[in-house]
Amino acid sequence: MRKIAFLVAFCGITMASAQDLNDLFISGVEDAERFANDYLAPVQEAGLFSISNGWYNSGEAKPLGGFEISIVGNITGFRNKDDKKSFVLDPADYENLDFVDNPGQARAVSTALGDIEGIIVFVEDETGLVREEFELPSGLEAEDFNFIPTGYIQASVGLIKGLEVKARFLPKITLDDDAEIGLFGAGIQYEFTKLLPADKLLPVAISAVIGYTGLNGEYDFTDSFDVQGENQRIDASFNTWNFSAVVSTKNIPVINFYGGIGYITGTSDIDLLGEYVVTSGPFQATYVDPFTVSTDANGVAANIGTKIKLGFFRINAEYNIAEFNTFTAGIHFGFR
């Protein structure tokens, strides 16, 4: 769990709690897939909202030849998201899984964000002679994580009047020789106030921004997984779009304020790949590429922020309000 928590906390995604979800294969692949979807959905959703932010720090588009290089970081919190930290597991929805205490009764269990521990479940064959018990996994809060940070490098360049293009990336990072993660994105900003004859005299700038972000990661846990098999790994992909309208103050020498409202939409897929040979419990079998966990995230988002400009050096900070709220800050180096 600690390796997965590390990947979530410092890379912005979850590769799934591989060693904890191991036990679920004992209950059969259908039960394992059902549980994994409910367990992982909230952290996938949080990751999608997190990487969608940080596309702008002003309503003004850069002039022709103007550029800015940025280091952007996001902290997406879920401390107060109690509805995302647990889900109700009803044994009636599962083929083989049931609770040791009060069997047959639905109860709340932890998601990948939660901290509910000590939930023991069991599976058994039709005769009741072969039975195996195990504990359901808890989540990030049990590891003292209450937020998901993400970060990347971003570049912006002004083109024709009112148009600015953007790109963001996180070079592929390898962790402990068995996990990799990378990010890429592209966007455009168009300032409508540039179309007005007296735009330089206006106190505000108004723009539209569209940004796409894609994050991909892989975690190979063949050597650490308890289930026998080969090439056991997880491939995760997060893809989001941000459509926003932005307004900011202008013609103030050092400090400016900005705000935006928009719509975020994205999808996340976590593929569990490889061969898994279950040799214990009542349902022994071999599974190859057993399932994919998919989650969608959609919703209105709004933010308010400020930027301080000191020559070539700028800093900004903003607060984003959405299904998962995010604090974003950036350090920027730019010209014009």
N, C-alpha and C positions, 0 to 999 in steps of 0.2 A: 504493500500500500504506500510506503514512503516514497518509492521511486515514482509511482504514478502521481502522488501528491506533488512531488517536485516538478514533474513535467507540466501539471496543470498550473501550479502557482507561478512558475517562471517562464513558461512558454505559452500559456493562454489556452491550452487544450487539454483534454483528458484522453489518454490512450486506453482507458478502461482499467479497472482494478484486476489485473490479470490473475494474480495469485489468489485473490479472494473469490473471484468469479469461477475459479477452477472447480470448486465444490459443486457448482450448479450443474455441471455436465453429468454428475451422478444422477440427477433427476430427469435427464433426457434433454435433447437439444431444443425441443419446443419450449419447455419450461425455462431453460437457460436464456433463450432469445426473448421471451416475454419479460422476464425479470430485468435483463440487461437494457431493454428499451425504456422501461420506467425508471430504472436506476440512473442511467446516464443522461436522459433527456434534459434535466435542468442545467447540468454543467455544460452540455453542448450549447444550449440556448444562451447561457451567460457568455460563453466564448464568442458566439456570433455577434452579440451586441457589443462586446468589448473591442473586437478588431475593426468594427465599423466606424469608430470615432476618429477624430483628429484630422479630418480632411481640410479644414480651413481655420484661420485665425483672424480673418478680416473679411469684410464684404467687398473690399477693393481688389480688383485683379491687378496683377503686376503689369507694368508697361512693357513694351517690346524690349527684349534683352534683359529684363529684370529677373532675378533668380533668388531662390532661397533654399538652403540645405538645412534640414531639421532632424533632430532626434526627438521622437515623440513617445511618451509613455502613458499607459492607461491603467487605472486601478478600478476594477469592477467589483463592487461589494455585494454581499448577499446576507449580511448579518441579520437584517430584518425581514428576509424573505422566507418566513416559516413555511409558506405553502410550497416552496421549492425544495425544502430540506427533507421531505418525507412523502411517501405515497402509500395508499391503502392496498395491501396485498390480500386478496381474497382467494383462499385455497380452491374455491369453486371454479375459478378461472384457470387453474393449473391442472395438468394431468396427474402429476405425482407428488408435488410439493405440498407439505402441510406443516403446521406448527406443532412443536412438542407440547407446549402449554396451550390449553383450550383449542385442540385441533378442530378444524372446520370453521373457525371463527375468524372473520377478517380483522386485520389490525394494521396500524401504521408501522412502516419500516423505513429505514434511511435511504435517501438518494445519495448520489455521489457528492452532494453538498452538505449532507447532514451529519449527525453525530449519535444516532440511535444505535446502541451496542447491546450485545448479549441476547439477540434474537436467535433462538435455536429452532431449526426446522429438521424434518426427516423425510425420507422416501423409503418405501418398502414394496415388496412384490405382492402379488394377489394373495398369497398364502399367509403373509405376515411373518414368515420365518426369516427372510432376508431384509434387514433394515439398516439404514445408515443415517446418522445425524451429523449436522454441521451448522456453523454459525453464519448468518447472513453478514455481508460486509457493511461497515459504516461508511462515512464519507469524509470530505475535507475538513469539516468543522471538528471532527474528532482528532484531526492532526493539527489543530490550532491554526487552520487557515480560514479566514473569513472574507477573502477577496481573491480575485483572479487578475493578476497583472499581465499586460501585453506590451510590446514595444517594437519599434521599427525605425528605420531611417527613411526620410521622405524628402523629395526634391520637387520644386515648383519653378516653372519658367513662363514668363510672359511672352505671348506671341502677338497676333494682330490685336487691334484696339479692343480691349474688354475681354480677351480670351487668355486663359491661363491653363496650362496642362501640368499634371502632377503624376508622380510615380512614387511608390513606397516599396520597400523590400527589407527582408531580414535574411542575410546570407544563411545558407543551410548550416545548421549547427549540429554537431555530433556529441552525444552525451554517453559516457561510459561505454563507447564502442557498440552499443546496441539500440540507441535511439537517435533519430534525426528529426529536425524540424526546420521549415523554411517558410517564408511569406513573400508574396508579391501582390502589388495592386496598382491600379491606374485610375486617374480621374481627370475631370475638366471643371473649370469654373468660368462662368461668363457673367460679367458685370453689366447689368442692363442700364445703369445710370450713365455709362460711357456713351450711350446713344444720344443723350440729351446735350443740346448745345452749350449749356452752362453747367456741365457736370462738375467742373473744378470749383464752382461756387457753392455747390450743394453741401449741406452739413452731414449727409449720410451717403453711404454706398450700398446698393442692393444687388445681390448676385444669386445665381442658381449654381448648385454644385451637384455633380454626380460622381460617385466613387465606387469602384469595385475592389474588394480585397479577397485574396485566396490564401489560405494557410494549409500546409500539408505536413504530416508527420508520420513517422514509422517507428514502431517499437518491436524489436525481436526479443522474445522472452523464451526461446526454445530451451536455453540452459537453466532457466529458473522456474519453469512451470512444472507442477507436480504430475500432470497428466502426460503419459507417454505419447510420442509422436515426433514429427519432423517439421522443420520450417515454420514453427508457430510464431505468428507475428500479428500486429495490428497496424493497419493503414488508416489514417484519419485525414479527412479533408473538410475544411470549412470554407464556404463561399458566401460572400455577402455583397449587397448593394445598398448604398446610401443615397437618397434623393433629398436634397435640402434647399431651402430658401434662406438666405443670409442677409442680415443688415448690420452695418457697423457705422460708428462715428468716423469722421475724417477731418483732415485739416487741423488736428491737434498734434503738436510737435512730438511729444514723448509717449503719451499713453492714449490708447483707444479702447473702446468697448464694443463688443459684438454679441449677436445672438442669432439663433437659427431655429427653424422648425422643419421637420422632414419626416421621411418614412424609411424604415430599415427593413429589409427582407433578406433572408438567407437560408441556406441549407447546410447540414452537417451530416456526413456519413462516416461511420467507423466500421471498417471491415475486419472481421476476425477470420484470419487466413491460416492455412496450414492443416496438418493432420493431428487429430486428437484421439487417442486410444484409451477409452475408459475401461479399466480392468477391476474396479471395485464397485460395490453396491449392486442393486438388483437389476440395473439396466445397462449392462456392459455392451459397448458398441464402439465403432470407429467412425469419426466424423471428419470430413474434408471440407475446408472453407465453410464452416457451419452457418454463419449468418452475418447480416449487416444491420447495424443500429443506425437509423436515420431520424433526424429531427429537423423541423422547420421553425424559423423564428421570424415573426412579422410584427410591426408595431410602429406607432407614431413616436417620434423622439424630438426633444427640444433641448436647447442648451443656452447658456449665457457665459461669457468669458471676457477676459481683458488681455491686452498685449502691451508690453512696454518695449519701446524701441530706442536703443542707444547706439546710433551709428550703424555699423555692420552687425551688431549683436542685438538679438531680440529674445524675449521670453514671453510665454503666454500660459494662462491657466484657465480652465473652463470646467463647468459642471454640466453633465449630460443627464437628462431625466428621460427614462424609458422603462421598459419592463425590468431591466437591470440598470440601475444608475451607475454612472462611471465618472470618475475624476480624471481629467486629461491635462497633461502639462507638456510643454515643449521648449527646447532650446534651439534657436535658429541663427543662422549666419546668412546674410543676404546683401544684395546690392540693388538699390532703387526700390 
